[in-house]
Amino acid sequence: AQSVTQPDIHITVSEGASLELRCNYSYGATPYLFWYVQSPGQGLQLLLKYFSGDTLVQGIKGFEAEFKRSQSSFNLRKPSVHWSDAAEYFCAVGAQGTDKLIFGTGTRLQVFP
Amino acid sequence: NAGVMQNPRHLVRRRGQEARLRCSPMKGHSHVYWYRQLPEEGLKFMVYLQKENIIDESGMPKERFSAEFPKEGPSILRIQQVVRGDSAAYFCASSPGTASNGYTFGSGTRLTVV
């Protein structure tokens, strides 16, 4: 069965510092991978997605993620965090022919000035 | 170009009452998904619908919960005889095709059962 693990429940970084949020997935076939961001009291916004091809994908708001098949990972990165990036981040996995996305439990990001 | 519209944003129900949550997908999207988010947890899949059809309801509790997506009008998630454990944020998402396209989410309905 598909599953997604986000090992870090809560991360705190200083504004301007680099960021990496971890995501590991379990799925037998080639997955479709997504990162979403949720601000407090809001819905989820798609940051980026990976289907195939280049394993480094660029998203909105300066985020990028790298698909590493050998590690079953799809970590989200940003070189310099802004205070407005404070939110909850969710990794999700789907696959061709499936009907639903499976979400991780999320990583809450706090940014200190 | 309105996004996914959910209403109400907040809903308070007493135990034993019924809760009706509405979702209008994005224009051109024929696939609707409902997810539930409990405090400090991720999103749990509940049900996937297309117009007039339930495609996958593997995440729906066996009792008290039902969903529909009629030919005309919004998708409805209905919870009968609510209990305190139903308190959660319920999110609707839509897509033009299967999940591999990614979803567009609504802002959610926050249900509080008192």
Chai-1 contact restraints between the chains, C-beta under 6 A:
chainA,res_idxA,chainB,res_idxB,connection_type,confidence,min_distance_angstrom,max_distance_angstrom,comment,restraint_id
A,Y32,B,S100,contact,1.0,0.0,6.0,A-B,restraint_1
A,F34,B,G102,contact,1.0,0.0,6.0,A-B,restraint_2
A,Q42,B,S107,contact,1.0,0.0,6.0,A-B,restraint_3
A,G43,B,F105,contact,1.0,0.0,6.0,A-B,restraint_4
A,G43,B,G106,contact,1.0,0.0,6.0,A-B,restraint_5
A,G43,B,S107,contact,1.0,0.0,6.0,A-B,restraint_6
A,G43,B,G108,contact,1.0,0.0,6.0,A-B,restraint_7
A,L44,B,F105,contact,1.0,0.0,6.0,A-B,restraint_8
A,L46,B,G102,contact,1.0,0.0,6.0,A-B,restraint_9
A,K49,B,G102,contact,1.0,0.0,6.0,A-B,restraint_10
A,G94,B,A99,contact,1.0,0.0,6.0,A-B,restraint_11
A,G94,B,S100,contact,1.0,0.0,6.0,A-B,restraint_12
A,Q96,B,S100,contact,1.0,0.0,6.0,A-B,restraint_13
A,T98,B,A99,contact,1.0,0.0,6.0,A-B,restraint_14
A,D99,B,Y48,contact,1.0,0.0,6.0,A-B,restraint_15
A,D99,B,I55,contact,1.0,0.0,6.0,A-B,restraint_16
A,D99,B,D56,contact,1.0,0.0,6.0,A-B,restraint_17
A,D99,B,A99,contact,1.0,0.0,6.0,A-B,restraint_18
A,K100,B,F45,contact,1.0,0.0,6.0,A-B,restraint_19
A,K100,B,Y48,contact,1.0,0.0,6.0,A-B,restraint_20
A,K100,B,A99,contact,1.0,0.0,6.0,A-B,restraint_21
A,L101,B,A99,contact,1.0,0.0,6.0,A-B,restraint_22
A,F103,B,G42,contact,1.0,0.0,6.0,A-B,restraint_23
A,F103,B,L43,contact,1.0,0.0,6.0,A-B,restraint_24
A,G104,B,G42,contact,1.0,0.0,6.0,A-B,restraint_25
A,T105,B,G42,contact,1.0,0.0,6.0,A-B,restraint_26
A,G106,B,G42,contact,1.0,0.0,6.0,A-B,restraint_27
